[in-house]
């Protein structure tokens, strides 16, 4: 898309994620615990748990921490009972925002999320008001200069849903959410390592923001991500440089 670099935005986002690694560990432990509670405590037969464990290993979380979280979820260790909840709303320029939470107190969480939206120029909406603008899927992003034809062949053979080349030369591989780990491993064996890869709610469109609007939107996202009960924040906003 003219006017901004998707690759630059991806690198910026990756840097922000790395800076929040301590907070990431807490969120991953929650996700592992809930995934183990809702399904089989064996990652090999529980796709959601396997995704969470894979992400934790990718973040260099110690295996003992991972196993304790699984044991808590399976009821073998005492732990907090988390509830999953999602809030939706609008940010600067009408950008769609979805906030996924794991909480032991929904009253506290909804108040905190609403306050963040209000304080930083957004509006909290009703259930379903923006969720149709996102797709639950896995996706990987490869650096400009990656061999497009070879990557496309390997990705489609591994079971990917789509391969998209952006105007800036970066390449996105979209996968079914619970086939993400298998496809990622297949591509790595074929010699392709993604710069960014995750299972997410991928926006189906973009709201490009620049200048003061971009700064305000980033403050809203930061405020939401800083909340203890928030697991993930998804948005259609793209902050132009």
C-alpha positions in Angstrom: 0.0 0.0 0.0 1.4 3.4 -0.9 2.3 5.8 1.9 3.6 3.3 4.4 5.8 0.3 4.6 4.2 -2.9 6.0 7.7 -4.2 6.6 8.7 -1.2 8.7 5.5 -1.6 10.8 6.2 -5.3 11.3 9.8 -4.5 12.5 8.5 -1.8 14.8 5.9 -4.2 16.3 8.5 -7.0 16.8 10.7 -4.5 18.6 7.9 -3.5 20.9 7.1 -7.2 21.7 10.7 -7.9 22.6 10.7 -4.9 25.0 7.7 -6.4 26.8 9.2 -9.9 27.3 8.7 -10.0 31.1 5.0 -9.2 30.6 4.9 -11.8 27.8 5.9 -14.6 30.2 3.0 -13.8 32.5 0.6 -13.9 29.6 1.9 -17.1 28.2 1.6 -18.8 31.6 -2.0 -17.8 31.7 -2.7 -19.1 28.2 -0.9 -22.4 28.9 -2.9 -22.9 32.1 -6.3 -22.2 30.4 -5.5 -24.3 27.3 -4.5 -27.2 29.6 -7.7 -26.8 31.6 -10.0 -26.6 28.6 -8.5 -29.6 26.8 -6.0 -32.5 27.1 -2.9 -31.6 29.1 -0.8 -33.2 26.4 0.3 -30.6 23.8 0.4 -33.4 21.1 -3.3 -33.8 21.3 -4.4 -30.3 22.2 -3.7 -27.8 19.4 -4.3 -24.7 21.5 -1.9 -25.9 24.2 0.7 -26.8 21.6 0.5 -23.3 20.2 1.0 -21.8 23.6 3.9 -24.1 24.5 5.5 -23.4 21.1 5.2 -19.7 21.7 6.6 -20.0 25.2 9.6 -22.0 24.0 10.2 -19.4 21.3 10.3 -16.8 24.0 12.9 -18.9 25.9 10.6 -19.7 28.8 12.1 -22.4 31.0 10.5 -25.8 30.5 9.9 -26.1 34.3 7.7 -23.0 34.1 5.8 -24.4 31.2 5.2 -27.7 32.9 4.0 -26.0 36.1 1.5 -24.0 34.1 0.2 -27.2 32.5 0.0 -28.9 35.8 -2.1 -26.0 37.2 -4.4 -26.2 34.3 -4.8 -29.9 34.6 -5.7 -29.6 38.3 -2.5 -31.2 39.6 -1.4 -27.9 41.2 -3.4 -25.2 42.9 -4.0 -22.1 40.8 -6.2 -19.2 39.8 -9.4 -19.9 37.8 -9.2 -17.6 34.8 -12.2 -16.6 32.6 -11.8 -15.7 28.9 -13.4 -12.5 27.7 -13.2 -10.2 24.7 -14.0 -6.5 24.4 -14.4 -4.6 21.2 -14.3 -0.9 20.3 -12.9 1.9 18.2 -9.7 3.8 18.3 -8.5 7.0 16.6 -9.9 7.5 13.1 -12.4 4.7 13.7 -9.7 2.0 13.7 -11.2 -1.3 15.0 -9.8 -2.6 18.3 -10.3 -6.0 19.9 -9.0 -6.8 23.4 -8.7 -10.5 24.5 -8.4 -11.0 28.3 -7.9 -13.8 30.8 -9.2 -12.6 34.2 -10.3 -13.8 37.6 -12.5 -10.7 38.0 -14.6 -9.6 35.0 -15.9 -6.5 36.8 -12.4 -5.2 37.4 -11.3 -6.0 33.8 -14.2 -4.4 32.0 -13.8 -1.2 34.1 -10.0 -1.1 33.3 -10.5 -1.7 29.6 -13.3 0.9 29.4 -11.2 3.5 31.2 -8.3 3.0 28.8 -10.5 3.4 25.8 -12.1 6.6 27.2 -8.8 8.2 28.5 -7.0 7.8 25.2 -9.6 8.8 22.7 -11.3 5.6 21.9 -14.8 4.2 22.4 -15.7 0.8 23.8 -18.4 -0.9 21.7 -20.8 -3.8 21.9 -20.0 -7.5 21.3 -19.4 -8.2 17.6 -19.1 -4.5 16.6 -15.7 -5.0 15.0 -14.9 -8.7 15.2 -16.1 -9.2 11.6 -13.1 -7.2 10.5 -10.6 -9.8 11.7 -9.8 -13.4 10.7 -8.5 -16.0 13.2 -5.5 -17.5 11.5 -1.8 -18.2 11.7 0.5 -16.0 9.7 4.2 -15.6 9.1 6.0 -12.7 7.6 9.2 -13.1 5.5 11.8 -10.4 4.7 11.9 -8.6 1.4 14.2 -10.6 -0.9 12.9 -14.0 0.0 12.5 -16.3 -3.0 8.8 -15.8 -3.6 8.2 -18.8 -6.0 10.1 -21.2 -3.8 8.4 -20.0 -0.6 4.9 -20.2 -2.3 5.5 -23.7 -3.4 6.8 -24.9 0.0 4.0 -23.1 1.8 1.1 -24.4 -0.3 2.6 -27.9 -0.2 2.7 -27.7 3.6 -1.0 -26.7 3.8 -1.0 -22.9 3.9 -4.2 -21.1 3.0 -2.6 -18.2 1.1 0.7 -16.5 0.2 0.6 -12.7 -0.3 3.5 -10.5 -1.5 3.3 -6.9 -0.3 4.3 -3.8 -2.2 7.5 -3.5 -0.1 8.6 -7.0 -1.0 7.8 -8.7 2.3 5.8 -11.9 2.0 3.0 -13.2 4.2 2.0 -16.8 4.6 -1.5 -17.3 6.0 -2.4 -20.7 7.7 -5.3 -22.4 9.4 -4.8 -21.4 13.1 -4.2 -24.9 14.5 -2.0 -25.9 11.6 0.4 -23.0 12.2 3.1 -24.9 14.1 3.2 -27.8 11.6 3.4 -25.4 8.6 6.1 -23.2 10.4 8.2 -26.3 11.0 7.8 -27.5 7.4 8.9 -24.1 6.1 11.9 -24.0 8.4 13.0 -27.5 7.2 12.7 -26.1 3.6 15.1 -23.2 4.6 12.5 -20.4 5.3 12.6 -18.7 8.6 9.9 -16.1 9.3 10.8 -12.7 10.9 7.5 -12.7 12.7 5.0 -15.6 13.1 2.0 -16.1 15.3 -1.6 -17.2 15.5 -3.7 -14.0 15.7 -6.8 -12.2 14.7 -5.5 -10.8 11.5 -7.1 -7.5 10.3 -8.8 -7.8 6.9 -8.3 -4.2 6.2 -6.1 -1.3 7.4 -6.8 2.1 8.9 -3.6 4.1 8.1 -2.8 6.8 10.7 -0.1 9.4 10.7 1.2 12.3 12.8 -0.7 13.1 16.0 -3.3 10.5 15.2 -0.7 7.7 15.0 0.8 8.9 18.3 -2.6 8.9 20.0 -3.4 5.5 18.7 -0.1 4.1 20.0 -0.9 5.5 23.4 -4.3 3.7 23.4 -2.7 0.4 22.4 0.0 0.8 25.0 -2.5 1.6 27.7 -4.6 -1.5 26.9 -1.5 -3.8 26.6 -0.3 -2.6 30.0 -3.4 -3.9 31.8 -2.6 -7.1 33.8 -5.7 -9.0 32.5 -5.1 -8.2 28.8 -3.6 -11.0 26.8 -3.7 -9.6 23.3 -4.7 -6.3 21.5 -5.7 -6.5 17.8 -6.3 -3.5 15.6 -6.8 -2.5 12.0 -4.6 0.6 12.7 -1.3 1.0 10.9 0.9 3.8 12.1 2.6 5.5 9.2 6.1 6.8 9.7 
